[in-house]
Amino acid sequence: MYTDAQKIINGNFEDPAFNFESTDPSNAQSENQAVTLQIAAAKYLGDYQTGWTVKHYHSQKAKLQHFIAFMGNGDLATGGRRSLDQVSANDVREYKELLQSTPSNAQKKYPDLSVIEVAEAAKQAGDPLLGTTSINNYIQCVSTLYSWAAIELDYQGKNHFKGRTKRVSGKSKSDERHSFSRVQLAKLFSSPLYTGCQSLSSCYQKGKTIYKDSSRYWVPLIGLYTGMRLQEILQLYVEDVYQASGVWVLDINTNHDDQKLKTDQSKRVIPIHDDLVTAGLIEFRNRREGNKDQRLFPDAPLSGDGTYSSTFSKWFGRYLKKIDIKTNKTSFHSFRHNMKDFFRAAEISDELSEHYLGRLTGKTGEAYGSGHAVESFAKAVAKI
């Protein structure tokens, strides 16, 4: 110590004793590379948990755990001890092959089997397998973890998942979901729910009552005439239905804690079609206000996953089956495809129709200006 002090007094700062940097520059990097998959995933999920819906959080967590279990040859704990840099390009290739052999709803059908055993069981049972989009979602989820780790954990290794998703062709993408056919729509809106049913619990059976104060009555109609996402409809508040410049509109926003939107572009104000006004939607809205209800559909409870749509979606699927129009390619989301078809038939511009549906076209020009006004949307909707 005294020797070093004398060196300081003498100003001998070039002495090797004053080289405070590590003689092994790889040490810091090695520490970062040694972060385990379990720790990285836990920190990543923790960072985003408050900004995600409960449903999305659990979805991302399940995907990460699926990959981590794969890295442990089926055991989650073993895979979790592997470090980020121990995942090779060959591991990614093998994981993609596993996903291509993995059935949809694997956890529900094979809850007691490992991710490796599930693939074999699905092969023997001839189960329907994950589609390209679902596989891409798994790959992208892990890739995002690595991108996050590079920023937040100073991970300097390779992200072998980057660029490994498979491009979905236009044809395959459109085949994932179908619009409802005219026959299906006619059958749906002339079914007991709209002409008279026994009760809400047996609304598929013919009866004498039309439950016009029920979300089950209005939500499909709003879906048909707006193309709104199911969650967007169910989370509406009474105050979100109002007149602007003489036009009744639906204000899709996040003004309340239980209102979540898929993207920033999803926030929009769209006109209510005259058919919905004629059908009594405004009177329904006023009855809710008269009852001092805050939400437009208080009979649609929040599900365990933090969304209003989960429970309603399951009921709607069952109802479609009961009236014999359910297919593997149709769901509530089909109304969005119908709305897009309606816009095309009316020769409405792609940009306007996409903005109406709460999406972007990806074209450079739409980054400029303040977007489409309610009046522009109203003119387009009137042509449908």
N, C-alpha and C positions, 0 to 999 in steps of 0.2 A: 504493500500500500504506500509506504514512504518512498519507495523507489519510483512509483508512478507519479507521486506528488512532485518529486524533484524534476521529473520529465516535463510536467506541466509548467513548473517555474522556468525551466529552460526553453519552453516553447517548442518542444520536440513532438509536435502533433502528428508527424508522419510515422511515428513509431507504430508497429503492428498492434501494440497493446490497445491503441485507441480505435481500432477497426471494430465498431460495434455491430456491423452487419454479420449475419450468419456466414460461416465459411462454406456452408452447403446451401445454395440458393433454392434447392429443391425441397427443403424442409417445409416451408410455408405452404407450397403447392401440395405436398404430400398430405399435410394435415387437412387441407380442403378437399382433396380427392377422396380422403378416407371417410367422409361423411356417409353414413349408411343410408340406404333407401328408406328405412323406417323413419329415421330422424328427419331426412329431407322432406318426405311426404307429410309428416306431422306438422312441420313448420310451414310448409306451403299451404296446406289446408287451413291452418290457423290464421294465416295472413288474409285469406280470402273469405273465410266463413261468414263474417258479418255482412259482406257485400253480396253474398249469394242467397238464394232461397234455400230452405231446408232440403227441398227435393234435389236441387242441383248439387248441393254440398254432398249429400249421401251418394248421388250418382257418380261424382268425381272420386269420392273416397273408395267406392266399390271398384271402380276401374283401376285405380292405383293399387289397391290390395290384390286385385286379380293378377296384375303383372308381377307384383312382389312375390306372391305365392308361386307363380311360375318360376321365378328365379330361385326359389327354394325347392324346386322339383315337386311342387304341390303343397309345401309347408310354408305358411306365412311368416312364422318366426324366423325360420332359417333364411328365407329370402330377404327379410328385413335387415339381417346382419351383413348382407352384401353391400359394398360401397358403390357409390355412383359410377366410379371409373372401372368397376369390374364388369359392367354390362358391355358386351362386345357386339359388333355388327352381326356376328353369327347368332347371338342370343336374340337379337331383334328379328332376324329372319325366321328363327324357330318359333318365336312368339307369334308372328303373323300367321304361320302355318297352324299353330294351335287355335288362334282366333277363327280361322277359316273352318275349323272342325268343331267349333263351340256352338251349341244350340242357343236360340233366343230363350230368355227366361230361365237360364240355367240354374240360378240359385233357388228358384221356386220348385223346379222339377227335381233337381238333385242336390238338396241342401246338405247332405251328409258326405258328398263326394268331393275330392280335391279337384282343382281346375284341370289337372291332367286326366283324372279318372272320368270327369264329366264328358270330355271329348270322346273317349272310347265308348261310354254308355250311349251317347247320342248317335254314334255311328251304328251301333248294334240295333238301336230302337228306330233308326231312320228319322230322327227328329229334324224339323226345319232349322237351318243354321243361320248364324248372323249374316246380315246383308253387308254389302260394301260400305254403306254409310256408317253402320254400327261399328264395323271393324276400324274404319277411319277414326271414329270418335275415341276408341280405345288408344290407338296409336298417337293421336293428337294430344290426348290427355297426358300421357307420359312425356311426350316431347315438350309440352308446356312446362312440366315439372322441371325438366333439365334447363330450359331457357330461364326459368325463374331462379334456379340454383346458380346459374352463371352470374346473375345480377346480385342476388341477395346473399349467396353463400360463397361468392368468389370462386365457384367451380370453374376450372380451366381445362377440363377434359372435353372429350367429344360427345356430341349429342347424336347418337346413331339413329335416333327416331326421326330426326329432321328430314323432311322431304320423302318420307317413306309411306305416306298415305297414297291410296290408289285413286286416280282421277275417276270421277263418276261421270259417264257420258250423259248427254242431254236426254237420251231415250231412257236410260236406266233410272235417272233421277226422277223423271216424270212418272215412271212406272211405280215408284214407291208408294204413292198415294193417288187415288183416282177422285175425280169430281163425282158427285152424285149424278146419275142419269136423270132425264126428265121423268121417266117412269118411277124411279126411286123417290124423287122429290114429291111427285104427285101422291104416291102411296104414303109417304111420311106425313104430309100435311093434310091428308084426308083420313088419317088413322084416328083411333078413339081419343087420343090426347087432344085433338083439335075439333072433333065432331061430337064428343060425349063419351065419357068412360065411367067405370064403376066407382073408382076411387083413385087417389094419387098412387097408392101402393099397387093398384091393379089398373094402371092407366092404359094398358094395352088391350084391356077387355072392354067391349062396347057397353055403354051405359048412358046416363042422361045428364051427367055433370061435366062442364068444361071449366077447368081450374085456371081462370085467367089472372089470378094473383100469384100463380106459382112460377118459379124460375124454370120449371120443366116446360111450361107453355111458351114463355117468351125467349129464352136463350137460343133455342134452335132457329127461331124466326130472325132474331138479331144476327145470328151467324150467317144465315142465308143472305140477308140484305146488306151486310157490312163486310163479311169476310174477316171479322175480328177473331183473334185467338180466343179460345175458351176462357182462359184466365183473365184476359182483358175485359171480357163481358161480365164475368161473375164478380169481379172486384170493383165494378162501378158503384159510385155513391149517387144518391139522389141529386146532389149538387152538380154532378157531372153531366146531367141532362138539362139543357137550358136553351134559350133562344139567343142567337147571335145574328145581327143584321136581318132579323125577321125569319131566320132559318133555325129550326130545331136541330141541335147538334149533340154528339156524344164526345165528351172531353176525356181522352185517354191519357192519364197522368199518373204521377207518383206522389200526390199530395198527402196521402195517408201511409202509415207504416206498413199496412197490409197490402199495399199496391206495389207490385213489382212488374217491371217491363223487361222484355227480352233484350232489347237494344235501345240505344238513345233515339234512334229513328222511330221507334215504336210510339214515342210520345207525339200525339197528334190530335187534332180536332176535326171530326168528320160529320157531314150532314146526315140526318135521319131520312131515309127514303119515305116518300109520301105514303107508300103502302103500309108502312109500320105505323105512321100517324093515323091513317084510316082504321087500322086494326085496333087502335086504342092504347098504343104504348104511352102516349103523353098522359092519358087519363090514369093509367096504371102508375106512372111516375107521381102524379099528383096524389093518388091514394096513399102511396108510401110516405109522401111528405105530410099528409094529413094525419097519418099514424105516428108521426115523429120518428120514422125509421131513418137512419143515416144511410145505410146501404140500400141499393136498389133491389138486391136479392138477398135479404137476410135469412131466407130459408135454405140457402146454400152455405153450409158450415165450412170452416177452415179445416182442411184435412191434416192428418198427422205429419205430412211432409211439408207443411207450411203453405200449401196452395189451396185455392178454392176449386181448382179444375179436376184434381185427381178423382175425387168421389163422383163428381158429376159425369166425368168422362166414362167411368165404369158403368154408371146407370144408363147413359146414352147408348153405349155399345150393347147392353142387354136389351134395351128397347128396340133397337134396330133388328136384333135377332128375333124378338117376339113378333114383329110385324113383317118378318121375312125379307128384309132388304140388306142385311149385313153381309159384307164380303171381307176378305182379307185385306183389300185395298181401300176400304172406306171407313171413315171415322168422323168425328166432329170436325177435324181438320180439313175434311173434304170440302166444306163450305168455302174455305179460302180458295181452293182450286176452282170452285164454281164461280166465285166472284171474279177471279182472273179471266175465266172464260167469258163471263158477261161483258167485261171491259173490252176484250178482244173483239167480240161480236159487234160491239158498238163503235169499234175503231177508235178507242181512246188510247192516247199515247202510252207507251210502256212506262215512261218516267212518272206520269201522273198516277197511273194505276198502282205502280209499286209504292209510291209515296202514300197513297190512300191506304194501302195494306200495311204500312209501317215498315217498309223495306227500302233499300237503296239499289239502284241498278248497277252501281260501280263505275258509271261514266264520269269523266272529269268535270263536265259542265255543271253537274248538279251540286257541286261544292260551292257554287256561287249563287248569290241571291238568298232570299228568305224562305224559299219553298212555295208550295201551292196554298192559296187562300181557300177558305171554306166555300166561297162563291164558285171557284173553279171546280172543286170537288162536287158541289151541288149540281152544276151544269152537266158534269159527267154522269153522275148518278141518275139524273133525270132521263138520260138516254137509254138506260138499262130497262 
